[in-house]
Amino acid sequence: MHWTIGQVTVTKLVELEATGGSRFLLPQATPEEVRKIDWLVPDFADEAGRLRLSIHALVVEAPGRRILVDTCLGNDKQGRKIPHWNARQSRFLEEMAEAGFPPESIDTVLCTHLHVDHVGWNTRLVEGRWMPSFPNARYLFGRREFEHWSAGAGGEAQAAVFADSVQPIVEAGLHELIEADHRLCPEVRLVPSFGHTPGHVSVAIESGGERGFITGDIAHHPCQLAHPHWNSTADADPAQAEATRREVFGGLAGTPVLVIGTHFAGRTAGRVIRGAAGLRMLMCW
């Protein structure tokens, strides 16, 4: 699945997609409440009101650049809170190559934040050592985000993530600490979107008079457009996370900006519009 924004192409590469089992993440999104949001079906929920969620990476191809936004869960990892995220054995890197994106062709890896499902394929296990998966890339970490987690926030689980998926990049000398409004190239820049984590960023794309926006985790699911007060249990600062959702999606509503959700399943991308019951996604394909 891919989208074109002027001279920029964004391609979705799925590692894992699931329906149901999301109450731990969005406890207010009960099946009864989700069924009231009829536009979620079929892309984002099933008829029973069970949420659909995706863990995917996005390749952003701008003139002369090949940028990978977020790197999913990874293989062989340990110490993850969700059992089936441990010791995974997927063909994600091989499938990337089969789709035309061999790891060596990526020149930039951008992590919107440093949670477990956004940094996993930063590294791969080679003869017992964690090695960079994208050897020719510079890995961009938000300075504020990096400093927060490197100081030991998040307990043992986040420490394990940092140790196997972030620290090896630092030791390899491939990382850069950037500010939350950093511009990667003329077409791609970061947008500060704090709340989910202290240094969380989203990605704005502008090319040929067209615009796109990669959400990161300001919303895990489109139901949060209809109910921005539905916070994720993973939000570090729930009040700030809600304020960010209201500001960002409110500003996008009624504009031609193509919004690409970092965890949105199905067709994933659309435009935000205002309806009688609040904000919703108008799907594009």
C-alpha positions, 0 to 999 in steps of 0.5 A: 500500500502506498500514497503519492504526495507531490514528488514524495511516495509513502509506502506502508510495510506491515509487520503485524495486524490484529483485531480485538485484544486492545482493551489494555491500550484503549480501555474506553473503546468498549465494543458497545462504544465502538459500534456507535462510530459506524464509519470505523467499519470495515477498516478500523473495526469489525461489526462486533465493535472490536478494534483493528490495529496495525504495527507497520513501518512507513518508507518515505521516498523524497527526491534523493532520499529514502527515509524509514519512519519507525521500525516496529517490533523486531525479531529475537527481542526479550523483556517485552511486556506483551508475551507474543512480542518476545522472540519473534521470528518474522520475515520483515527485512526480507519482505522489505527487500522483496517490496523494493526496499533492501535494508542497505538502501535506507539512508535515514531511520526516523523514530517518532518516539522510542517505545518498543513497537517503534524501534525494534528493527533498528537492530537485528541479532547477529552471532549474539550481538545487536547490530544495526539493521540499516547499516547505511542509515543515520538514525534520528532520535529526538533529543528530548525523547532520547534524554528522557529514556536514557535517564532510566525512565520506564523501568525494566521493560523500557530499559530492555528496549533501550539496551537492545534497540537504541544503545547499539545504534549509539555505540555504532556511531550512527545516531543523531540527536535532533530537535522536535522541529527538525527538517530532514529535507525540503519536503519532510519536516518534524512536528512537535506532538508531545504527550504520548511521550515527552519528546514525541514527534509527527511528520509533515510532508509537503511537495508539489502543492500537496501535503501529508501528515504521519501521526506517530502515536498521537492517536493509536486508533481513529476512534480517538478522532471521534473521542479525543478524550479516550487516552491510551494507557501508554500516554505518559501525560494524558492531559497533554496527549489529549490536548495534542490530539485536539490541536493537531486533528482540529487543525487538519479537519477540512483540509486536503492533508492526507493523514497517515496513521502509524497504527491505523489498519486497513486503508490507513490513510485519509482526510479528517473531516467534521461531521455532526458527531465530531471528527472522522476520517474520510478514507482514501485509496 
